[in-house]
Amino acid sequence: MKSTTKTVFNRSLLNQSVRNALYFSGLVLAMPALAQDAQTTEKTEEVETITVVGSQIRGGAISEALAVSVVNAEDIETMGVDSGDELMSLIPENGQNFFNEAENISGGVNAARGDVGAFNLRNLGTGNTLVLLNGRRLVNSATFQTEEVGGSFVPVNSVNSNTIPVVGLQRVEVLRDGASAIYGADAVAGVVNHVLKSNYEGFTFRGKLSEYDNFSRGSRSFSIEAGKDFNDGATNVSVFYSFYDRDRVSSLDDERWASSDFRDRLPEDSPWAGSTDFRNDTANSLYGKFDIVPGNEGDLDNNGLVDSGGEFHVYPISDPACADGYQLSAYTCGISDDDAGFYRLDYNAVGRDIRSDLQRNNVFVFVNHEFDNDMESFSELSFYKSQTNMVRHASASFSTSELVVSANNYYNPFGGL
């Protein structure tokens, strides 16, 4: 006998149960989604601005936002800067930027002669930062500077930050990450975009006078912002002009920096007292060391005019070592002692400029026009001119090569001997 068990389901009850289960499970699943949407809405409201650095970038495929720092016009005015190199030196993202011109002769950042400021984002070297003006590339300065790359000094170029009219800046956008995949190889360190004010209306005049306490040096600057609408507001002309004039500052203007040898500033009980690490001068003498060509010594060695190696050192006549030497001229003496050392040159004591004499003019003009068909045209005119004069210290031009002085040369102290 076969027993069969039959289970009968009520289809209407089953459908109702399934619908109820799906409904409640949908509510449970929807609660995190609703919370997530609420959080997303809150985060979206926290985003104040979206900055686009550059435009019309073809082939740049990015899937995430990049870190951008923005310095607006109010920040720039608060800083009280007069030039682009001062502005860059105050932006944290910019790396080493020598503000003291006295050090630019030895190579490195800002070593280009004249009124040249460098861009050196994240200390990755000048020439590796893309510099834009209103989203378009700026050309490099015609002058070059030497910078250490791979253990040796090589010439590099940089956009001159002083050509940018600081007075007309609306904001400065600094892309703090490498963006060579988007902008090209010159954006390895990042991008700096300068956005100028456009469609400006009104007139603003600013002036600034700066003086030092310990010596009569100073600087003067003034700027003008002017703009006006024409053709019932369809056309706007904006003009930004700045003038900057400063006096030279010499190392002899203040006794605190009249010598580059800082050893006397250390207390006697200092563990660094007398250390040559604080000497800060150079063995590349201003007066030089000379070798007599072998075979041409004549009576020089017999008369004690050269040492056993056929050499003699030239010292200033005021140096105490000249008491054991012989006079070459009214200003110099010769020392033929084998133990004579180099006459070390004190950069600051001979007089060099810590800051150059400079006059700078910056002009930028906007002409914008909106046509009836909603098309817009714009024109940008820029003018930059600067004149600078600086007294540098002597450099050792012949430290790696010989300079031959013939017997009848004016600079030969022994004449026809």
Secondary structure, 3 states (H helix, E strand, C coil): CCCCCCCCCCHHHHHHHHHHHHHHHHHHHHHHHHHHHHHHHHHHHHCCCCCCCCCCCCCCCCCCCCCEEEEEHHHHHHHCCCCHHHHHHHCCCECCCCCCHHHHHHCCCCCCCCCCCCCCECCCCCCCEEEEECCEECCCCCCCEEEEECCEEEEECCCCHHHCCHHHEEEEEEECCCCHHHHCHHHCCEEEEEEECCCCCEEEEEEEEEECCCCCCEEEEEEEEEEEEECCCCEEEEEEEEEEEECCEECCCCHHHCCCCCHHHCCCCCCCCCCHHHCCCECCCCCCEEECCCCCCCCCCCCCCCCCCCEEEEEECCCHHHHHCEECCCCEEEECCCCCCCCCECCCCCCCEEECEEEEEEEEEEEEEECCCCCEEEEEEEEEEEEEECCCCCCCCCCCCCCCCCCCCCCCCCCCC
